[in-house]
Amino acid sequence: MERRVLIALVLSFLVLYVYQTYVVKPAPKQASTATQTVQTGADSAASSSPGSPLPPAGAGTAAVAPSSSAPAAATLVGETGERDIRVETQDVIAVFTNRGARLKSWRLKKYFDQQRQPQELIEQELAAQPLPFTLNSGDAQLDQTLNTALFAANDLPAAPITGPTNLRFEFRDSAGVHAVKEFQLTPASYILTFRSAIASGDRAINPAIAWGPAVGDIAEISRYTQAAEGLLFQNGGKVQRLAVKDVAKQSSYEGDFLYGGVDDNYFMTVALSPGVSKIMYQPVTISSPAGSKNPGRQLVSYSIESKHSGEGLKFFAGPKDFSVLSAIDPKVAEAINFGYFKVIVVPLLSSLKWIHGYVANYGWAIILLTVIINVVIFPLRHKSVVSMRKMQEIQPEVKAIQDRYAKMKATDPAKQKMNQELMALYKDRGVNPASGCVPILLTFPLIFAFYALLSTAIELRGAPFLLWIHDLSAHDPYYVTPVLMGASQLWQQWMMPATGVDPAQQKMMMFMPIMFTFMFLWAPAGLAIYWLVSNVWQIGQQYATNYMIGPAAVRHVRPAAERRVKRVGGGKTDAASTRESD
């Protein structure tokens, strides 16, 4: 029975692995920018409109010459040279450009990239793609003016801000174009509030706001991490996740949104509470250099057309930290894909962070939390082992009953007597055949919840453990922990009793540790550590349980032929009768 439970567990993890392999696409490595080519899901030559993705023309930081068909309008309010405005808060280093009054860089001070620099969330190597807060009015000539003009901007102090700070950009020309774009940042937040007032002559314009390709962070290639994808949450609904293939089928979504944007495994950028809006997505593929073995990168560009942009539209660009997102709105925290066992994952995350507060190392926190979890489920596992020990003791009798009916067809009414005899045997010996499985099955949600936690928690990103493990969210570079995990699982299989187990099942059970080892070679190191510690604990628990309940008292059943000979000999076997006659 225990082996069947373990087979079910392995098959469940196999389903998870297949899902990660064929459904969740990994975030590819960054390709060399010298030979990158960019392909978008829409024809870049098509004329722009508020309801369609922005074309790349005029989107980058380079100036684009105005159309030669009309004389250039004179600038009435603006600047003569391009410059950057740097704003630093407790959490973010933001850089704006006065060309188009757009966001050029958004770096997170508390999170680092592979070069140990503040994590950049805006893709820097795609000059043909729009920067955040590029505007799309549907008028190509107006858009070119708005996105390439040199706005006048107020100066800000170089020191980190200590209170809410407004950055105001303004542009006006002789053709009647007047644009004001304002950004508000607060000292301790990943939220940026944007307001705009755009007019062309006497006509007020409500353009779509483009963020551009997101999310710009680069992480290790892994089937256990989520690639960039669209993210939507309609008021009164639930989270909707849009993979690249979904965006290719449908690029535009309308509704009353609580938030919408793009996320990946650890970061996200979304518009908060845009209300009734239209959100447009566009896949962006960055091809690898010629001759490179690295796959191309997949990002998702998005823009939003909201009726409330003039009143102020908030954008969140930061980590998928449960505490940070919950402080905004509990529903925003649902952007973290904890899976079906969120109700268990959240307390586990709180426990992990609480333990980390004492040990100051997430590797040790994982080990201690693993031990605590195994202590909690110890009674269930002990009850399961005791129940399966009882089943092992009566296994010869069970097999004897099954052998007597082995030649009968399953449809034969007489075979129902076999089930009646088995149930009578279970009742006589006080054994419940399901009591060995149910306690183990009750532990599955906890195991899968911890798996989901270790695969998604941003707290583990870049967190070191010991020696060669410098990032618990990345795989073990020397594969020591997955190999030890496989060895410990093999030890577990060796400890299990093989009484009454089909030989084919025995071979499969001995093959599973090898399969698990290969499955975990590229798993996050934190996940491999958890599984290794859990295996070692279960080995110790198995020894302790065996010591407590003692060896199995297996009842041996004589073959039917021997019993018939005994009855013919008056209660004695032929061998016994021969000895007496001598």
Order of alpha helices (4+ residues) and beta strands (2+ residues): alpha-beta-beta-beta-beta-beta-beta-beta-alpha-beta-beta-beta-beta-beta-beta-beta-beta-alpha-beta-beta-beta-beta-alpha-alpha-alpha-alpha-alpha-alpha-alpha-alpha-alpha-alpha-alpha-alpha
